[in-house]
Amino acid sequence: MTGKRTGAHRAPKKPGWTLAKIADRARKGYGQGTGSSYVPWIGIRDLSSKGTSTRLWSPKLGRMLQFLSNIERDAFLVAEFRDDFLDYWEQWPLDRERSQRAAEQLGYRHPIYIGTRIQVVMTVDGVLTQRRGKKTVQKVIDCKDSGDLENPRTMEKLAIARRVCLGQHLRHILVTEQSTPPQRIKNIEWVRAAFPKRGEIQPVQDAFSAWPDRMLSDLRRRAQSTTLRETALNSYCKSFDTRFDLPNGFALRCIKILMWQHRIEFDLDEPSPERLPLSSLALTQTHRGSAQKDKSFAKRRRGVPAGCDSKGHQSLGRSEAKIPTRRARATKSRA
C-alpha cells in the first residue's frame, strides 16, 4: 500500500495562505493539544493528495485522525498497536523561524506557499509519544514513498525537518511502504476491528470486561494439557462459544480484545493468525504487554518477526535514510 503524496511540507491545493491566516490558525489551536483535544495543522480538506486520504477513529486517543496517504495511516496503526503508545499528533507544524534557520544552515531554499512569497509552515506527518518506564519519549515521523527518495528536492525538505527536530532533541524517523509490511498491517486491522464501537450494544452481559478475563483464565488452564495446547485458535474459539452458549464469533472477538490489550501476543507476520496453535501464543499477567509473561503456554516464544525489536515491538522506520545533513549544492527545482 503506497501513497505518493506523502511526507512533510505540502502546499495547499489553491492560493489563499497569508500571514494573517497562519496567525489565525495558530490562535484557533491548530497543531496544538494532546490526546483527544489535538487538532492537526492541516487536514484532508486543505490539500490535494495523490495518495489515499483517510479518516480513522482511534479508541486509544478518543478522536478521529486524518491521514493524507496510506503510508501515514499504516505508520500510525503500527504505533498505536504498541503497548507503550501514549499519544500521536498527525500533521504537526514546525516552528517557522526554526525551519527558516535550518534551511539557511543547510543551504537549501525554504518551501513557499504556491502563488505567494510566504514561507510555508512545514509539517511532519506525526509525533509519537511513548512510555519508557516512568518517563515519556517522543519521536517525529515522516512518511515517504520509497520512489520519492530519489527526488533531490524531497530529500532537502526532509533534511530541513530533521535539522529542526535535532535542534529540539527529537528523534526523526523516516517511514516508507517497506517499513510496514502488508501482512502486519492486515493483522493489526484484524485485531483492531474487535474493539467495541462507540454506542455499540453489548452482545452479552459484561461482553468486553468479564468475558475476556474469563477466557484468559480458561486459556491458562488449557495450557497445562499437552493435547489442548496444539488446538487451533479458531477451533478453540468455536468450542468456547459452544461451551458457554455464546453468540457465534464472540469468543474470537474476545481473543482479539486480549491481543489489543497485549494480554495475548502473537506473531504479527503470521498469514493466518486464527489458525495458530494455542502453544504459539504468549500470555501476560496484566493488561500491559510489558508485564511479566505467563510461561505456561510455551517456555520459549517463536522468533520475533523481522522489523521488530527484542520485545517484539514493531520498528517503525529508519533515522538515517540517506537524508543529507550537510550543506549541498542548491538545486533549481521548485518548492
N, C-alpha and C positions, 0 to 999 in steps of 0.2 A: 504494500500500500504506500503510495507516494503522493506527494502534493508539491508541485514545483514552486508554488508561490509561498516560500517558507522563510523563516528566519527574521532577524530584526530589521528595522529601518525601512518600512514600507512607506510609499507616498499615497495620498488619498486618490480616489478614483476621479475626482474633479477638483479644480482650484477652489479655494474657499478658506484656506488656513491663513489666519492673520495672527499677529502678536496678541491682539485682543481675544481671539478665540482660544489661543493657548492659555492665556491667563484665566479666562472664564472656565475652561475645563479643570484647571488646577484648583480654582476656587470652589467648584462643584464637587470635588473629591475624586475625579477620575485618576486612576493609577494609585489610589490610596485605600487604606482599610486593611483589615485582616479577616481571615475566616469567611463567614457568610456576608460580611459587610464590604469586602473588597470589590472595587469597580475597575475593570481594565481601562487603560488609557485609550485604546481604540478597540472597536468591535467589528463584527461581521458587516454591519451596515456601512461602515466607514471606508471599506476597501473593496476593490475589485480583485478577487482572488482567483488565481488559475487552478488552485487545488480544490479540495472539498472542505468547505466551511461547515463546522459542526457546533451545535449546542449540546452540552452534556451535563446532566444533573449529577452532582457529587453528594452521595449520602454522608460522606465524612465532613464535607465543608458546609453542607446545607444550602447550596446555591447552584445556579446554572452557570457553567463556564462556557466561554466562547473560544473556539479554535479555528484558525484560518487555513489549516491543512490537516491531512491525515497523520502526518508525522508528529505534529504538535499534539494531536489528540492521543496518539499511541504513547508518546513520551509521558503524558500526564497519567494515562492508565497504569503504566508501569510504576510511576512514582506513587500514585495513590494506593496501589495494592500493597506497598511495603508496610511492614508493621511499625516502622519508625516514622511514618508520614505524619506531619502536623498541619502544614498549610501549603498553598500554591497560589501564586499570583501570575496569571497569564497577561501578556502584553503589558509588561511593567516598563514604565518610562525611565530612561536615563536622564540625569541632570544635564541640561543643555550646555551649561558652562563647562562641565567636566568633559563632555563628548567633543566640544569645540577645541578644548585644550589638548585632548588626546589626539585629535586629527592633526593639529599643528605639530605636535611632537613626532608623529609618525610620518609627516609629510604628505598626508592624504587630504583630499577635498572632503569637507563635511557635506553630507546629503542635504539637499534643499527641497522644499515643497514645490511640486510641479506648478509652473506658471508664476512663481514668486522668486524672491531672493532671500526668503526666510529660511533659516536653517531648521531642519527637522528636529522634533523631539524624538530621538531614537528610542526604540523599544526592544526589549529582549522577549523571547517567546514565553519564558516562565521563570519564576523564582520559587525554588523548592525549599521548604523548611522541614528539617528532620530532627528527631530526638537523638541525642548522643549522651546516654546516661542521664545526668541531671542538667545537662546543657542542651542548647539547640544550635544547629548549624544551618547555613543557607548556601545553596548552590544556584547559580544562574545558568539557565538552559537556553540555547539557541538551536533551532531545528532547520536543517537544510537537506534538500535532495542531493545525493552524492554527486550527481552531474553538475550541480551548481557550483561545486567547489573548484571547478576548472575555470570559473569566471574570475579574473583578477579583481574586478570592482567588488564583487561579492566578498572576496577574502579581505579586501581593505576595510569594508564596513564591519566585518566580524572582528578584525584587529582593533578597530576603534572601540567596539563594545567591550572587548576583552581588556583593553588598557583601562577603561573606566572601571570595570569590575575589580581588576587588580588593585586600583587605587583605593577602592573601598573594602579591600581584603575579602572579596567574594570570589569563590572558585567559579570559573566559566567553563561550561561543558557544551560540546557540540554533539548533537544527535542527528543521525541520518536514518534512512529507512533500514539500513543494515544493523542499526542498534536495537531494533525492536522486531525480532523475528515474528512472522505472521502467526505461527502456531502458539507462541507465547501470548500474543495479544488475544487470540481466539479463546484460549483457556481462561485468561483474566476476565474476558467478557462473559464467558460461560459461568464462572463463579459469581461475578458481579450481578448477573441477572436475577439471582435468587434473593437479593436484598429486598426487604419489604418496601413497597412503593408508598408514596405519600397518599394517605387516605384509604389504603387498602384494608379490606375487612379480613381478619384472620380466618383461615380455612378451618382451624380447630382452636379450642381454647389454649392460651399460652403457647401459640404456634411458634413464635420467634424468641421465646425466652426459655421456658421449661423444657420444651421438646428437644432442642439442640443439646442441652445439658444431659437429658436422659439418654440421648443417642450416644454421646461421648462415653458415658458410663457403660453402656451396652457394648461399645467397641472395645473398651478396656477388658471387659470380661471375656469377650471372644478372642482377644489377643492371646489368652492363655491356652487356647486349643490349637494344636498343630494343624488339624484339618480345616478348621474355620478360618485360620489366618490366610489361607490361599483362596478364599471365596472372592469372586469378582465384586467390585464395588456396586455395580448395578444390580447384581443378584442379591447382595446383602440388603440393598435399599428396598427391593420388591418384597423380600421376606419381612423386613421391619414394618412396612405398610400393612402387610397381612397379619402379622402377629399382634399389632396394636390397633387394628381396624381403622387405619388412616386412609385419607384420600390417595389415590394412585399418584405417585410422583412426589408426595410430600416428604418422604424420607430423603430423597436425593436433594431436595431443596435444603433440608436441614444440614446435610453434608456440606453443601456449598456455603451455607452460612458459617459453619465451623471453619471452613477453609478461608472465608473472607476475614474472619476474626483471628486467623492464624492459630487456631486451636487444633487444626489438622493441616499438615503441609504435604505437598506432593510435588513431583517434577513438572514444572510449568512447560517443559518442552514435550511432554507426553502427547502423542497424537489422539489418543482415546482415553482420557482420564477416567471415564465412567467404567472402563473395563479393567482398570488396575486391580491387582490383588490387594486385599487389605494389608498384607505384610509390607507393601511398599509405602504405606502411609506413615507419617511421623505425627504423634500426638503430643500436645503440650498440656501443662498442668493448669494454666490460666488462660485468660483472653489474650495475653500478649505473646506474640510469636517469639519474643526474646526470652520467654520464660524457659525453665528447665524442661527438657524433653522427657516424656514418658517413654522409656525404652522397652516397654513390654511387647510392642509390636515387632520391632526389629532392632537388634543390637547395633546395627550399622546401616545408616541410610544409604540409598542408592547415590550414585555420583551426582555431584552438584552440576546443574545444567551449564552449558557454555555461556559465558557472558555474565555469570553470577559470581559473587564473592564467596568466601569460605562458609558463610552462613546461609547461602542460598539466595541472597539478595540480588536482584537484577541490577546489573551495571548499566546505567543509563547511556553513557556516551564516552567520549574521549576529551581530554582537556587540551590536547595539542592540535591535532588535525590539520597540520600544515598551515596554520594561521600565521601570517607574517607578523613579527613582533619588533622589527626594526625599520628605520627609515628606508623606504624604497623609492624607486623612480615614480614620479607622478604619472598616472595614466590619463588618457584623453577620453575615457569612457564617461558617460553622463551619470549624474547622481540619480 
